[in-house]
């Protein structure tokens, strides 16, 4: 479960960073 949680966390953080960098004004 820890591995799955880490994968989800990294994926979620990557998505947030990508969104914040691609369209910070929208955020």
C-alpha positions in Angstrom: 0.0 0.0 0.0 2.9 2.4 0.7 4.1 2.1 -2.8 0.7 2.8 -4.2 0.3 5.8 -1.9 3.7 7.1 -2.9 2.8 6.7 -6.6 -0.5 8.6 -6.1 1.3 11.3 -4.1 4.0 11.8 -6.7 1.4 11.8 -9.5 -0.9 14.3 -7.7 2.0 16.6 -6.9 3.2 16.4 -10.5 -0.3 17.2 -11.7 -0.5 20.2 -9.4 2.9 21.5 -10.4 2.1 21.0 -14.1 -1.2 22.9 -13.8 0.3 25.6 -11.7 3.1 26.2 -14.2 0.9 25.8 -17.3 -1.8 28.2 -16.2 -1.0 30.0 -12.9 -3.5 32.8 -13.7 -6.4 30.2 -13.8 -5.4 28.9 -10.4 
